[in-house]
Amino acid sequence: MRERLYEGLTLFNPFGHRKYINAGERWRFIEAARRAPAEIRLFCLMLLWSGARISEGLALTPLSIDIESGAASIHTLKRRKRGIVRQVPLPPDLLEELNIEFGLTAAQHDPELANARIWRFSRTTGWRYVKAVMATAGIIGTPAMPKGLRHGFGVNATQSNVPVHLLQRWFGHASLRTTGIYYDVMRPEERAFAARMWGTKSGL
């Protein structure tokens, strides 16, 4: 049963369409998010750069964000064992925006606000916000869903030569084999090898 489960893990649907956003779509998503209201923009960018699921992003509190170390502490919500937390690094400009918009530094010293959710809307609303930004970015088909951001995070990490054990930790995967599917996607160096094979005239 476990082997069959692993065999079913793939970044492509039964028709061969990818489930992840690619590099071009990622940057279009960032540009589209920048045109959205701050609360929506920062939620979308948090998911994009952390690989968090919607429910995990919505569970974040001011105390979850360590501005000094530059990381978010994310509760892994899809594991049977509760209380598993993973730290994921975030871009400095995103951390700065989060701090300015939500007053995280001040909130961390307020007993009432420190453990209050940063984003107060529901999972359904969060899903709708992400889908709207994707539509603005012109992302269509199978990748055009919030999970496309999580898969895109994994693919971006592998194409940036992030070690598999580190990506496993950032994702909160129990098994290294689950993380391994992100290393099956074509990497930039493969394009370089192919370009040499094609030659300057692409073999035509």
N, C-alpha and C positions, 0 to 999 in steps of 0.2 A: 504493500500500500504506500509506504513512504517513498519507494523508488518511483512509483507511478506519479506521485505528487510532484517530485522533482522534475520528472520528464515533462510534465505539463507546464512548467515555468518557462515562459518565453516572452520576448519583447515584441512579438508579432502575433496578429490575430490569425484565425484559420485561413484567411484569404491572402496572408503574406504582407498585410499592411502593418507598418510599425505603430507601436503604442506610445512612443516617446516623442517629445518635441525635439527637433534638431537645433543646430547652432543658430541658423537663420531665424527660425521661429522663436527661439529663446530671446534674441535681441529685439524682435518685433513685439514680443510680449512685454518686455521691459519698457519699450517706448509707449505702448498702449497703456500700460499701468501708470506711467508718469502723467497721463492725461486724466486719470481717474481721481476722485476725491481722496484726500490723504489716508483716511481709514482703510479704504479699499485698496489703494496703491500699496500701502505698507503690508497689508495682509497678503496680497498676491506676491510681492517680492520676498516676503518671509518664506512662503511655500517654495518659491523658485530656488532660493539660495540655501535652504535648509534641508530640502527633501522630505519635509514633514507631511504627514497626511492632514487633511482638513481638520479632523477632530483633535489631532495633536497640536496644530497651530492655534486652534481656538482655546485650548487648555492652558496656553502660556499666560503667565502673570508677570508683573514687574520683577519679582524675585527670580524668575526663570531666565532673565537676561543679565548676563555678567558683562557689563560694558567694558570694564578694565581688561578682562581676559579676552574679550571679543567673541563670546560664544553664547549660544542658547542651550539651556538644559531642557531637553524634550522628554516627556514621559512617553515611553513606548506603549501604545494602547492596543496593539494587536498580538501581544504575547500572553500566554496563559498565566504566567507568573506576573503578579502586580508589582509595582514599585521599581520597575526597571527604567533608569534614566540614562540618556545618552547626551553628551555634549557635542554640539556641532558648531564649528566656527562660522561667523557671519561677516560679510564685507563691512569695513569701517564706516562707509557712507550710509549704509542701511542702519547700523547701530546708532549713528548720530541722528538720523531722521526719526527713528523710533523714540529716542530720548527727548528730542525737541517736541514731537507731536503728542506724546503720551506722558511726558514728565516722569520718566522712569526713575531717575535718580531720587527725586523727591518722594515718589510713591513708595520706593523701597524702604523709606524710613517712616512710613505711615502704616500703623498696624492694620487699619481697615483696607487700605489700598494695596498693600504689598502682595497679598494673595488673591486679589480680585482679578478676574480675567481682563486681559488687555482689549480683546475684541469681544463685545457683548452679544453679537448677533448669533443666530442659530447656524447649524451645519448646513441646512438647506439654503439659507441666505448666502452663506459663504460660497457654496457650490455655484449659486446663480451669479455672484459677483465674478468669480474666476471665469466662468463660461462667457460672460459679457466681455471681459477684457480679451479673452481669446478670440472672440468674434471680431472685435475691433482690430486685433492684430492679424486677422485674415488666416487664422489657424483653423483648419477644417478636418473632417474625417475622424479616424480613430484617436489621434493624439489630442483632439480638442476636448479634453476633459481634465479635471484637476489631477487625476493620477498621471496624466501625461507630463505634468511638471515634476512629479516624483521620479518617474522613469527618466525624464530628461536630465534631472540632477545626477542620477547614476551614470548615464552615458557621458555626460560632460566630465564627470570625475574620472572615468576610465580613459577618456580621450586626452585628459590632462595628466595622465600617468600617476594618478593617485593609487597607492598600493591597495590590493584587495582587502587586506585585514583592516586597514583604516576605513575604507568605504563600508565594510561590514559593520564597524562600530558606529559610524555616522548614521547608517540606515537602521540600526537596531535589529539586524537579522540574527536569528538564533543559529542559522547554518551558513557556512561559507559557500555552500553550493547554491544557495539562493542568490547571494551577491554575485556569484560567478556568471550569471546570465548577462550582466552588463559588459562583460569582457568578450562577448561573442559579437558585438557590434563592430563594424569596420572602423578602424582607427586611422588618423591622419597619415601615419607612416605607410599604411597599405596603399593609400592614394599615391604617395610618392613612388613606391615601387611600381605601381601600375603605370604611372606617367613615364617612368624610364622604359617600361616595356613597350608603351605605345610609340615613343619617340616623338620628335617635334611635329611630325605630320600625322600622328595618331595611327600610323600604320596604313594610311589610305594612299 
